[in-house]
Amino acid sequence: MIGVKKKAKTLDISTLALLNAEVADATLVDGDSLVAFPPPYLEYLIPDSNLPSTTGNFIMPGSYFTKEMCDRVNNPNAIIIEGQTINYATFISSQEIHVNVTTGATQGYFSVTLNNGTQAVFTGALLIILGEVFKPALADFTNVTRYTQSDSTLELSVVNAIHSAEWLQVCDITKDFEIRVNYKSSPLASVLTYNDGRLNSGKGLRLDLLKVSDSSSEFYFRSQAPNILKVYKSVGDVFQGNTGIISIGSDNVSANQHYNQDIPVIYRWDKTLLEFRVYFNGDLKGTFPYVLPENVTMKFSSYHLDSFDIKFIELAV
């Protein structure tokens, strides 16, 4: 960090703005007081490719980045991407850094560590997987009801109401694919009880697979209780099976306490076995044989959970 001496004991607004936007690589020293620069913040990673053993460029949008962070000779640990090799880094601004990366052979989620004098760790910021990854942009969500949406994210806007949105990304049933979603209880759900937030006529959390031909729901996953995931064929609500998701303390535990941590969920389609496998926190929770008659798109619905880091992955294996 660079020390910048100031004669005055106070900072006006324009000076603070300049420090934040233009000289993010400085630590301000004012007489005997030290104003530490905030830790770096990473919004997300934008990789050229999520494939293993591949060299490409990553864009890192965020804030409080410094030029010194990109000096790989003097500050080799200022940017660390777990399990990957950073070849070089380029400082664009205090809000953006570009890095050239050679990914490792291991698939999975990996953390990013950034240090501008203060270290910050972003767990699971990078997914390396053998397949093509698609993430919905804001404009990709259609037929949105109540959700406040942004790129790859659907957040509840009101309490005590069903929210829904469709993503018209085509899921090709002749290929293996995954739908990945991270669920977390909305801050609005803190006022809900177990029965309000989870049962609500079985609509607490739902992922529908919609036929491309007419947008009707062919098949859906429904979380009817905090520890149960039920799977239905839409016509006549024919029950296909269920599996435990997480353990609960009692029916009196509020809805937000059931999901007080991020829950990564994977819905994986196997084109050879003609079945879905559902994973929670990386653990296989259920296998559901079912033949999809045609390609599908996705509809997300929730009563008390926000959905974020939504991905569709067309697997290469």
C-alpha positions in Angstrom: 0.0 0.0 0.0 1.1 3.6 -0.7 0.9 6.3 2.1 -0.6 9.6 1.0 0.2 12.5 3.3 -2.5 15.1 3.8 -2.0 18.6 5.3 -5.7 19.1 6.1 -7.3 17.1 8.9 -10.6 16.8 7.0 -11.6 15.3 3.6 -14.3 16.9 1.4 -16.7 14.8 -0.6 -14.8 15.3 -3.9 -11.6 14.0 -2.4 -13.2 10.9 -1.0 -14.8 10.2 -4.4 -11.5 10.6 -6.1 -9.9 8.2 -3.6 -12.6 5.6 -4.2 -12.8 5.8 -7.9 -9.4 6.7 -9.1 -6.7 6.0 -6.5 -8.0 2.8 -5.0 -4.4 1.6 -4.5 -3.8 4.2 -1.8 -4.0 4.1 2.0 -4.7 7.5 3.4 -2.5 8.7 6.2 -3.8 11.8 8.0 -1.4 13.1 10.6 -1.3 10.4 13.3 -4.5 8.6 12.0 -4.7 5.8 9.5 -7.7 5.3 7.3 -7.5 1.7 6.0 -8.9 1.1 2.5 -11.9 -1.3 2.4 -11.2 -4.9 1.5 -11.7 -5.8 -2.1 -15.1 -7.0 -3.2 -15.7 -9.5 -6.0 -19.2 -9.5 -7.7 -18.6 -12.6 -9.8 -16.2 -14.1 -12.3 -16.7 -14.1 -16.0 -14.5 -16.8 -17.5 -13.9 -17.4 -21.2 -14.5 -21.0 -20.4 -15.4 -23.1 -17.4 -13.6 -26.2 -18.8 -10.8 -27.9 -17.0 -7.2 -27.7 -18.3 -7.9 -24.7 -20.4 -6.1 -21.3 -20.7 -8.3 -18.2 -21.1 -9.2 -14.8 -19.7 -11.4 -14.0 -16.7 -13.1 -10.7 -16.0 -13.4 -9.8 -12.4 -15.9 -7.0 -11.7 -16.0 -5.6 -8.2 -14.7 -2.8 -6.2 -11.6 -1.5 -4.2 -9.1 -3.1 -6.6 -5.6 -1.8 -6.7 -2.8 -1.7 -9.3 -0.5 -3.4 -6.8 -2.9 -6.4 -6.7 -1.9 -7.1 -10.4 1.9 -7.1 -9.7 2.5 -10.9 -9.8 6.2 -10.4 -9.1 5.9 -8.4 -5.9 2.4 -9.5 -4.8 1.9 -13.1 -6.0 -0.7 -13.8 -3.4 -2.8 -10.7 -4.0 -5.0 -12.7 -6.3 -5.4 -16.4 -5.8 -7.9 -18.7 -7.5 -7.9 -22.0 -5.7 -6.7 -24.9 -7.9 -5.9 -22.7 -10.9 -2.8 -21.0 -12.3 -2.8 -17.2 -12.8 -0.5 -16.4 -15.6 -0.8 -12.6 -15.4 -3.3 -9.9 -14.2 -4.2 -6.6 -15.8 -5.6 -3.6 -13.8 -8.4 -2.0 -15.6 -9.9 0.2 -12.8 -10.7 0.0 -9.2 -13.9 -1.8 -10.3 -12.4 -4.3 -12.7 -9.4 -6.6 -13.1 -8.6 -9.1 -15.9 -6.7 -12.2 -15.3 -5.3 -14.8 -17.6 -5.8 -18.3 -16.1 -4.9 -21.9 -16.8 -7.5 -24.0 -15.1 -6.7 -27.2 -13.4 -7.9 -30.7 -14.2 -10.1 -31.0 -11.2 -13.8 -30.2 -11.5 -15.8 -28.4 -8.8 -16.3 -25.1 -7.1 -13.2 -23.1 -6.1 -12.6 -20.0 -3.9 -11.1 -16.7 -4.9 -8.9 -14.8 -2.5 -8.2 -11.1 -3.0 -5.9 -8.9 -1.0 -5.4 -5.1 -1.4 -3.8 -4.8 2.0 -6.9 -6.4 3.5 -7.8 -10.0 2.5 -11.2 -11.2 1.4 -12.2 -14.7 0.5 -15.0 -15.5 -1.9 -16.0 -19.1 -1.4 -17.2 -21.1 -4.5 -16.8 -18.2 -6.9 -15.5 -20.3 -9.8 -17.1 -23.5 -11.2 -14.9 -25.7 -13.3 -16.9 -28.4 -15.2 -16.6 -30.4 -18.3 -19.5 -28.8 -20.2 -20.9 -25.5 -21.6 -22.2 -23.2 -18.9 -25.2 -20.8 -19.6 -26.3 -18.2 -17.1 -29.4 -16.1 -17.5 -29.0 -12.4 -18.0 -31.6 -10.0 -16.7 -33.4 -9.8 -20.0 -33.6 -13.7 -20.3 -36.3 -14.0 -17.6 -39.8 -13.8 -18.9 -43.4 -14.0 -17.5 -42.0 -12.6 -14.2 -44.5 -12.4 -11.3 -43.4 -10.4 -8.3 -39.7 -11.4 -8.4 -37.1 -8.7 -8.5 -34.6 -10.1 -10.9 -31.0 -9.5 -12.0 -28.4 -11.5 -13.8 -28.7 -15.2 -12.6 -30.8 -14.1 -9.6 -34.4 -14.0 -8.5 -35.3 -12.3 -5.2 -38.6 -12.1 -3.4 -40.2 -8.6 -3.5 -43.1 -9.2 -1.2 -44.0 -11.5 1.7 -46.7 -14.1 1.8 -47.0 -14.6 -2.0 -45.9 -16.9 -4.7 -43.2 -15.6 -7.1 -42.5 -17.1 -10.5 -40.3 -16.5 -13.5 -39.4 -18.5 -16.7 -36.0 -18.9 -18.4 -36.4 -19.9 -22.0 -33.0 -21.6 -22.2 -33.7 -24.9 -24.1 -32.7 -28.0 -22.3 -31.8 -30.6 -25.0 -32.9 -34.0 -23.7 -30.6 -35.8 -26.1 -27.7 -34.5 -24.0 -26.8 -34.8 -20.4 -27.4 -31.5 -18.6 -27.6 -29.9 -15.2 -29.7 -27.1 -13.7 -27.9 -25.5 -10.8 -29.5 -23.1 -8.3 -28.4 -21.8 -5.0 -31.3 -21.2 -2.6 -31.4 -19.0 0.5 -34.2 -17.8 2.6 -35.3 -14.3 1.7 -35.0 -11.7 4.5 -38.8 -11.3 4.0 -39.3 -14.9 5.1 -38.2 -14.1 8.7 -41.9 -13.3 9.6 -43.1 -16.7 8.3 -43.8 -19.8 10.3 -43.1 -23.3 9.3 -46.6 -23.9 7.9 -46.8 -20.5 6.1 -43.4 -20.7 4.5 -43.2 -24.4 3.6 -46.6 -26.0 3.1 -48.7 -23.2 1.5 -50.6 -25.8 -0.5 -47.3 -27.4 -1.5 -45.9 -24.3 -3.3 -43.1 -23.4 -1.1 -40.4 -24.0 -3.7 -40.9 -25.4 -7.2 -38.9 -26.0 -10.4 -41.1 -26.8 -13.5 -39.8 -28.1 -16.8 -41.9 -26.6 -19.5 -42.5 -28.2 -22.9 -40.9 -26.2 -25.7 -43.9 -26.9 -28.0 -46.6 -25.2 -25.8 -44.9 -24.0 -22.6 -47.0 -26.4 -20.5 -45.5 -27.9 -17.4 -44.5 -31.5 -18.0 -42.6 -32.3 -14.9 -41.8 -30.5 -11.7 -39.8 -30.7 -8.4 -41.6 -29.4 -5.4 -40.3 -28.9 -1.9 -43.5 -29.5 0.2 -41.9 -29.5 3.6 -38.5 -28.5 4.9 -37.1 -32.0 4.7 -38.9 -33.4 1.7 -38.5 -32.9 -2.1 -41.4 -34.3 -4.1 -41.3 -34.9 -7.8 -44.5 -34.9 -9.9 -45.6 -35.4 -13.5 -47.7 -32.3 -14.1 -50.7 -34.0 -15.8 -53.0 -34.9 -12.9 -50.2 -34.2 -10.4 -49.0 -37.8 -10.6 -46.6 -38.4 -7.8 -43.2 -39.8 -8.9 -41.3 -40.0 -5.7 -39.7 -38.0 -2.9 -36.4 -37.8 -1.0 -35.2 -36.1 2.2 -33.3 -32.8 1.8 -32.2 -31.5 5.1 -33.1 -32.3 8.7 -35.2 -30.0 10.8 -35.6 -29.3 14.5 -39.4 -29.1 14.8 -42.4 -27.8 13.0 -42.2 -24.6 15.0 -38.8 -23.5 13.5 -39.3 -20.4 11.4 -38.8 -20.8 7.6 -35.7 -18.7 7.4 -33.9 -20.9 10.0 -34.4 -23.9 7.8 -32.3 -22.2 5.1 -30.0 -20.0 7.0 -27.1 -20.9 4.7 -26.8 -21.1 1.0 -28.1 -24.4 -0.4 -26.6 -25.4 -3.8 -29.0 -27.7 -5.6 -28.2 -29.7 -8.8 -30.9 -31.2 -10.9 -29.0 -33.5 -13.3 -30.6 -35.2 -16.4 -29.0 -38.5 -17.6 -30.0 -39.0 -21.3 -28.8 -42.7 -21.3 -30.6 -43.8 -18.1 -33.5 -41.4 -18.7 -33.5 -40.2 -15.1 -33.0 -37.2 -13.0 -30.6 -37.1 -10.0 -31.0 -34.4 -7.4 -28.0 -33.3 -5.3 -28.1 -31.0 -2.2 -24.8 -29.6 -1.0 -23.1 -32.1 -3.4 -24.8 -35.2 -1.9 -27.1 -37.3 -4.0 -30.5 -37.2 -2.4 -32.7 -38.9 -5.0 -32.9 -40.6 -8.3 -36.1 -40.2 -10.4 -36.6 -42.3 -13.6 -38.7 -40.4 -16.0 -38.9 -40.0 -19.8 -39.1 -36.4 -21.0 -41.1 -36.5 -24.3 -39.4 -33.3 -25.7 -37.0 -30.5 -25.0 -37.9 -28.3 -22.1 -37.3 -24.8 -20.6 -37.5 -23.8 -16.9 -39.9 -22.1 -14.6 -38.8 -21.1 -11.1 -41.3 -20.5 -8.3 -40.9 -19.7 -4.6 -42.8 -18.6 -1.6 -39.9 -17.7 0.8 -36.6 -18.6 -0.9 -34.4 -16.4 -3.1 -32.7 -18.1 -6.1 -29.3 -17.1 -7.2 -26.3 -18.2 -9.2 -28.7 -19.9 -11.6 -26.9 -22.0 -14.3 -27.8 -24.4 -17.1 -24.9 -26.7 -18.0 -24.8 -28.9 -21.1 -22.4 -31.6 -20.0 -19.7 -32.9 -22.3 -19.8 -36.4 -20.7 
